Amino acid sequence: MDIFNFSRAPKGEYPEILEDVKNGIYMRALSKNLLQDAALVLLKPNNQEVISYARVKNNKIIVVIANIDEEKANTSKVKISKMKKNSSIVPIKAKKEAAIDGKNLLVTLEPCEIQVYLITIK
């Protein structure tokens, strides 16, 4: 497959990969200013099979949560210390949206799933 030949659209057995690439490009364009100078904050989920980090700038936070288990789904609680009751939470990529419990995101992740949220602190 020639990914640089724009006369032929790439095809394959996994259309979800194309959707992930499109979502990544969209997210990068949407949050260009935020990602450029944002601080990286490592978060501590309460499940060892889940990793998470945030990019923080002013009142905007991008949270990335990933299940590193290839075989089973996992649930986890991820604390976002800057989050407030009236914070706006927009799921950018998530099969099942997170529940909110105070300053925590409660997530359920499929095997190898990555979820991305944009949080605006008001």
N, CA, C and O of each residue as an XYZ file, in Angstrom:
488
protein
N       0.851     -1.176      0.000
C       0.000      0.000      0.000
C       0.900      1.243      0.000
O       1.845      1.343      0.782
N       0.592      2.159     -0.870
C       1.344      3.402     -0.984
C       0.547      4.510     -0.311
O      -0.401      5.031     -0.899
N       0.917      4.877      0.910
C       0.144      5.875      1.654
C       0.375      7.291      1.138
O      -0.353      8.211      1.511
N       1.384      7.474      0.281
C       1.677      8.800     -0.237
C       1.084      9.033     -1.629
O       1.239     10.114     -2.198
N       0.411      8.029     -2.173
C      -0.221      8.166     -3.478
C      -1.663      8.587     -3.248
O      -2.508      7.752     -2.924
N      -1.956      9.880     -3.413
C      -3.279     10.408     -3.112
C      -4.309     10.085     -4.201
O      -5.497     10.349     -4.014
N      -3.875      9.519     -5.333
C      -4.835      9.158     -6.376
C      -5.601      7.886     -6.009
O      -6.672      7.623     -6.555
N      -5.055      7.109     -5.094
C      -5.738      5.896     -4.628
C      -5.941      5.995     -3.127
O      -4.983      6.154     -2.370
N      -7.185      5.901     -2.703
C      -7.468      5.949     -1.271
C      -6.973      4.667     -0.609
O      -7.194      3.576     -1.134
N      -6.302      4.787      0.546
C      -5.854      3.586      1.243
C      -7.054      2.763      1.716
O      -8.065      3.314      2.151
N      -6.931      1.466      1.625
C      -7.983      0.566      2.086
C      -7.349     -0.480      2.983
O      -6.127     -0.608      3.055
N      -8.195     -1.214      3.656
C      -7.676     -2.265      4.503
C      -8.812     -2.950      5.247
O      -9.988     -2.655      5.032
N      -8.440     -3.858      6.115
C      -9.415     -4.644      6.865
C      -9.868     -3.959      8.152
O     -10.786     -4.445      8.812
N      -9.243     -2.841      8.521
C      -9.529     -2.200      9.798
C      -9.897     -0.728      9.602
O      -9.043      0.145      9.756
N     -11.160     -0.443      9.263
C     -11.557      0.951      9.032
C     -11.470      1.815     10.286
O     -11.414      3.041     10.184
N     -11.458      1.195     11.468
C     -11.339      1.976     12.700
C      -9.985      2.679     12.800
O      -9.870      3.697     13.483
N      -8.969      2.154     12.132
C      -7.666      2.817     12.131
C      -7.777      4.157     11.401
O      -7.223      5.159     11.852
N      -8.492      4.173     10.274
C      -8.695      5.416      9.538
C      -9.447      6.415     10.410
O      -9.103      7.597     10.435
N     -10.468      5.955     11.124
C     -11.221      6.846     12.008
C     -10.334      7.403     13.115
O     -10.444      8.579     13.461
N      -9.461      6.577     13.671
C      -8.541      7.049     14.712
C      -7.598      8.113     14.167
O      -7.329      9.106     14.842
N      -7.094      7.917     12.956
C      -6.201      8.906     12.341
C      -6.955     10.208     12.102
O      -6.434     11.287     12.384
N      -8.185     10.115     11.582
C      -8.989     11.314     11.358
C      -9.253     12.048     12.670
O      -9.151     13.273     12.732
N      -9.591     11.303     13.710
C      -9.835     11.917     15.021
C      -8.576     12.577     15.563
O      -8.643     13.649     16.165
N      -7.434     11.942     15.353
C      -6.174     12.528     15.808
C      -5.857     13.835     15.107
O      -5.416     14.797     15.737
N      -6.084     13.867     13.797
C      -5.845     15.092     13.031
C      -6.812     16.183     13.474
O      -6.421     17.339     13.635
N      -8.078     15.811     13.671
C      -9.087     16.772     14.129
C      -8.715     17.320     15.512
O      -8.789     18.525     15.749
N      -8.320     16.438     16.406
C      -7.968     16.854     17.768
C      -6.757     17.787     17.751
O      -6.716     18.781     18.476
N      -5.786     17.457     16.927
C      -4.583     18.300     16.845
C      -4.937     19.698     16.335
O      -4.451     20.697     16.866
N      -5.778     19.767     15.311
C      -6.194     21.067     14.776
C      -7.027     21.833     15.796
O      -6.854     23.040     15.963
N      -7.918     21.143     16.469
C      -8.802     21.764     17.457
C      -8.018     22.345     18.632
O      -8.375     23.397     19.162
N      -6.973     21.670     19.029
C      -6.276     22.062     20.252
C      -4.842     22.509     20.013
O      -4.003     22.406     20.909
N      -4.553     23.000     18.824
C      -3.185     23.391     18.477
C      -2.580     24.350     19.501
O      -1.470     24.116     19.978
N      -3.287     25.420     19.845
C      -2.751     26.383     20.805
C      -2.583     25.774     22.189
O      -1.635     26.098     22.904
N      -3.489     24.904     22.559
C      -3.407     24.267     23.869
C      -2.218     23.322     23.950
O      -1.484     23.338     24.938
N      -2.020     22.516     22.946
C      -0.942     21.528     22.977
C       0.435     22.157     22.854
O       1.417     21.601     23.346
N       0.516     23.305     22.206
C       1.804     23.918     21.929
C       2.591     24.255     23.198
O       3.773     23.923     23.289
N       1.971     24.894     24.156
C       2.690     25.328     25.355
C       2.138     24.706     26.637
O       2.428     25.189     27.732
N       1.367     23.669     26.515
C       0.712     23.085     27.691
C       1.693     22.282     28.540
O       2.647     21.686     28.041
N       1.419     22.291     29.842
C       2.199     21.481     30.775
C       1.719     20.033     30.698
O       0.529     19.774     30.521
N       2.640     19.105     30.831
C       2.302     17.689     30.857
C       2.165     17.256     32.310
O       3.076     17.458     33.113
N       1.024     16.662     32.645
C       0.770     16.196     34.013
C       0.457     14.706     33.956
O      -0.502     14.296     33.302
N       1.263     13.897     34.637
C       0.991     12.466     34.710
C      -0.072     12.238     35.774
O       0.064     12.704     36.906
N      -1.123     11.525     35.411
C      -2.214     11.246     36.334
C      -2.049      9.832     36.887
O      -1.332      9.009     36.318
N      -2.720      9.565     38.002
C      -2.571      8.265     38.662
C      -3.921      7.563     38.760
O      -4.629      7.720     39.755
N      -4.285      6.785     37.730
C      -5.523      6.010     37.813
C      -5.421      4.985     38.938
O      -4.321      4.623     39.354
N      -6.568      4.519     39.430
C      -6.542      3.553     40.527
C      -6.462      2.111     40.032
O      -6.697      1.184     40.807
N      -6.137      1.906     38.762
C      -6.009      0.583     38.177
C      -4.656      0.513     37.477
O      -4.342      1.374     36.656
N      -3.852     -0.501     37.793
C      -2.508     -0.618     37.218
C      -2.509     -0.924     35.725
O      -1.483     -0.771     35.063
N      -3.632     -1.350     35.195
C      -3.732     -1.650     33.763
C      -4.153     -0.426     32.945
O      -4.344     -0.518     31.733
N      -4.294      0.707     33.612
C      -4.724      1.943     32.953
C      -3.656      3.013     33.176
O      -3.163      3.196     34.289
N      -3.307      3.722     32.089
C      -2.379      4.847     32.206
C      -3.115      6.107     31.774
O      -4.068      6.046     30.997
N      -2.662      7.254     32.285
C      -3.343      8.501     31.969
C      -2.406      9.690     32.133
O      -1.514      9.700     32.981
N      -2.641     10.692     31.288
C      -1.922     11.960     31.425
C      -2.824     13.083     30.971
O      -3.855     12.856     30.337
N      -2.426     14.296     31.301
C      -3.188     15.480     30.899
C      -2.231     16.518     30.355
O      -1.072     16.591     30.764
N      -2.729     17.321     29.427
C      -2.030     18.512     28.962
C      -2.858     19.682     29.473
O      -4.054     19.768     29.195
N      -2.227     20.584     30.220
C      -2.948     21.656     30.917
C      -2.393     23.015     30.500
O      -1.183     23.240     30.505
N      -3.312     23.916     30.137
C      -2.940     25.290     29.827
C      -4.121     26.185     30.187
O      -5.218     26.042     29.648
N      -3.873     27.107     31.107
C      -4.896     28.038     31.581
C      -6.111     27.266     32.087
O      -5.994     26.492     33.037
N      -7.273     27.462     31.469
C      -8.480     26.797     31.945
C      -8.867     25.596     31.078
O      -9.996     25.113     31.173
N      -7.963     25.110     30.242
C      -8.239     23.970     29.355
C      -7.357     22.782     29.731
O      -6.173     22.930     30.035
N      -7.969     21.609     29.701
C      -7.251     20.374     30.019
C      -7.636     19.319     28.981
O      -8.820     19.097     28.726
N      -6.645     18.679     28.390
C      -6.888     17.508     27.553
C      -6.431     16.302     28.355
O      -5.278     16.228     28.779
N      -7.339     15.359     28.562
C      -7.041     14.159     29.343
C      -7.037     12.954     28.411
O      -7.967     12.760     27.629
N      -5.982     12.147     28.502
C      -5.855     10.923     27.718
C      -5.799      9.764     28.701
O      -4.985      9.760     29.624
N      -6.673      8.775     28.495
C      -6.739      7.613     29.380
C      -6.662      6.369     28.494
O      -7.386      6.271     27.504
N      -5.788      5.415     28.843
C      -5.598      4.235     27.998
C      -5.574      2.954     28.824
O      -4.979      2.892     29.900
N      -6.239      1.935     28.286
C      -6.190      0.594     28.864
C      -5.060     -0.149     28.178
O      -5.108     -0.347     26.964
N      -4.046     -0.565     28.918
C      -2.908     -1.252     28.312
C      -3.076     -2.767     28.296
O      -2.197     -3.486     27.821
N      -4.205     -3.256     28.815
C      -4.493     -4.692     28.793
C      -5.061     -5.062     27.429
O      -6.047     -4.473     26.985
N      -4.450     -6.027     26.767
C      -4.868     -6.437     25.432
C      -6.035     -7.423     25.448
O      -6.652     -7.672     24.412
N      -6.338     -7.984     26.619
C      -7.316     -9.063     26.658
C      -8.627     -8.725     27.349
O      -9.665     -9.285     26.996
N      -8.605     -7.816     28.331
C      -9.853     -7.571     29.057
C     -10.123     -6.085     29.243
O      -9.214     -5.255     29.260
N     -11.401     -5.786     29.380
C     -11.826     -4.426     29.668
C     -11.459     -4.078     31.101
O     -11.346     -4.966     31.946
N     -11.273     -2.813     31.378
C     -10.936     -2.355     32.722
C     -11.724     -1.101     33.064
O     -12.082     -0.310     32.191
N     -11.982     -0.941     34.346
C     -12.577      0.291     34.845
C     -11.538      0.986     35.712
O     -10.662      0.345     36.292
N     -11.649      2.292     35.791
C     -10.693      3.041     36.595
C     -11.276      4.385     36.999
O     -12.193      4.909     36.367
N     -10.714      4.922     38.069
C     -11.045      6.265     38.539
C      -9.790      7.110     38.324
O      -8.700      6.750     38.769
N      -9.963      8.240     37.632
C      -8.846      9.134     37.347
C      -9.162     10.494     37.947
O     -10.138     11.137     37.562
N      -8.331     10.934     38.897
C      -8.566     12.215     39.564
C      -7.986     13.357     38.739
O      -6.828     13.323     38.323
N      -8.830     14.377     38.510
C      -8.418     15.599     37.824
C      -8.532     16.712     38.864
O      -9.618     17.249     39.083
N      -7.430     17.053     39.494
C      -7.473     17.956     40.649
C      -8.006     19.352     40.332
O      -8.574     19.998     41.213
N      -7.839     19.835     39.100
C      -8.318     21.180     38.747
C      -9.809     21.214     38.403
O     -10.394     22.292     38.297
N     -10.424     20.047     38.230
C     -11.819     20.002     37.800
C     -12.748     20.537     38.884
O     -12.545     20.296     40.074
N     -13.778     21.272     38.442
C     -14.780     21.827     39.353
C     -16.156     21.312     38.942
O     -16.319     20.710     37.881
N     -17.146     21.560     39.804
C     -18.505     21.079     39.527
C     -19.063     21.594     38.211
O     -19.763     20.866     37.506
N     -18.762     22.839     37.874
C     -19.327     23.428     36.656
C     -18.385     23.310     35.450
O     -18.583     23.996     34.447
N     -17.368     22.451     35.536
C     -16.460     22.251     34.405
C     -17.206     21.614     33.233
O     -18.082     20.771     33.422
N     -16.845     22.027     32.039
C     -17.403     21.443     30.818
C     -16.502     20.287     30.392
O     -15.289     20.452     30.259
N     -17.104     19.111     30.177
C     -16.338     17.932     29.775
C     -16.873     17.436     28.438
O     -18.036     17.049     28.327
N     -16.003     17.452     27.416
C     -16.392     17.030     26.071
C     -15.585     15.787     25.711
O     -14.356     15.843     25.663
N     -16.258     14.668     25.457
C     -15.521     13.484     25.010
C     -15.092     13.652     23.557
O     -15.930     13.863     22.681
N     -13.816     13.561     23.304
C     -13.289     13.659     21.944
C     -13.256     12.264     21.322
O     -13.589     12.085     20.151
N     -12.849     11.282     22.127
C     -12.823      9.890     21.665
C     -13.116      8.996     22.857
O     -12.335      8.936     23.806
N     -14.239      8.308     22.803
C     -14.601      7.374     23.858
C     -15.744      6.494     23.377
O     -16.753      6.996     22.881
N     -15.589      5.192     23.521
C     -16.685      4.290     23.160
C     -17.829      4.434     24.152
O     -19.000      4.392     23.777
N     -17.480      4.602     25.411
C     -18.468      4.804     26.469
C     -17.982      5.987     27.302
O     -16.872      5.962     27.834
N     -18.816      7.024     27.413
C     -18.414      8.231     28.125
C     -18.137      7.971     29.596
O     -18.718      7.077     30.211
N     -17.249      8.763     30.133
C     -16.904      8.672     31.551
C     -18.030      9.236     32.408
O     -18.735     10.161     32.007
N     -18.179      8.669     33.577
C     -19.076      9.243     34.578
C     -18.237     10.202     35.411
O     -17.019     10.046     35.508
N     -18.883     11.187     36.007
C     -18.161     12.175     36.817
C     -18.561     12.005     38.268
O     -19.745     11.926     38.596
N     -17.552     11.948     39.141
C     -17.764     11.841     40.577
C     -16.853     12.860     41.250
O     -15.699     12.562     41.561
N     -17.374     14.061     41.473
C     -16.544     15.126     42.044
C     -15.439     15.518     41.090
O     -15.704     16.008     39.992
N     -14.188     15.302     41.506
C     -13.027     15.624     40.667
C     -12.494     14.392     39.936
O     -11.372     14.398     39.430
N     -13.308     13.335     39.886
C     -12.871     12.083     39.275
C     -13.643     11.763     38.013
O     -14.849     11.995     37.926
N     -12.928     11.226     37.032
C     -13.559     10.626     35.867
C     -13.588      9.125     36.123
O     -12.552      8.525     36.409
N     -14.759      8.517     36.023
C     -14.909      7.076     36.180
C     -15.079      6.492     34.787
O     -16.081      6.747     34.120
N     -14.099      5.708     34.348
C     -14.086      5.226     32.970
C     -14.156      3.712     32.898
O     -13.701      3.000     33.793
N     -14.742      3.244     31.800
C     -14.719      1.827     31.431
C     -14.079      1.771     30.059
O     -14.545      2.409     29.114
N     -13.015      1.006     29.960
C     -12.238      0.941     28.722
C     -12.208     -0.485     28.184
O     -11.989     -1.436     28.933
N     -12.429     -0.623     26.884
C     -12.276     -1.908     26.206
C     -10.776     -2.241     26.151
O      -9.948     -1.368     26.412
N     -10.413     -3.490     25.816
C      -8.992     -3.815     25.683
C      -8.296     -2.873     24.691
O      -8.786     -2.665     23.581
N      -7.181     -2.321     25.087
C      -6.357     -1.409     24.277
C      -7.079     -0.132     23.848
O      -6.632      0.533     22.913
N      -8.160      0.219     24.494
C      -8.888      1.434     24.129
C      -8.210      2.667     24.718
O      -7.644      2.626     25.810
N      -8.282      3.757     23.971
C      -7.801      5.065     24.421
C      -8.985      6.023     24.399
O      -9.719      6.089     23.413
N      -9.167      6.763     25.483
C     -10.208      7.777     25.555
C      -9.549      9.146     25.710
O      -8.525      9.284     26.378
N     -10.161     10.167     25.073
C      -9.635     11.529     25.131
C     -10.793     12.461     25.486
O     -11.872     12.377     24.899
N     -10.556     13.356     26.460
C     -11.556     14.313     26.895
C     -10.962     15.717     26.900
O      -9.786     15.908     27.208
N     -11.792     16.691     26.557
C     -11.417     18.098     26.656
C     -12.233     18.681     27.794
O     -13.463     18.655     27.756
N     -11.554     19.208     28.812
C     -12.207     19.779     29.981
C     -11.927     21.273     29.992
O     -10.782     21.705     29.861
N     -12.987     22.056     30.149
C     -12.858     23.504     30.288
C     -13.287     23.873     31.691
O     -14.416     23.596     32.095
N     -12.383     24.502     32.441
C     -12.671     24.939     33.806
C     -13.348     26.302     33.726
O     -12.815     27.234     33.124
N     -14.511     26.411     34.329
C     -15.261     27.674     34.288
C     -15.102     28.414     35.589
O     -15.658     29.500     35.754
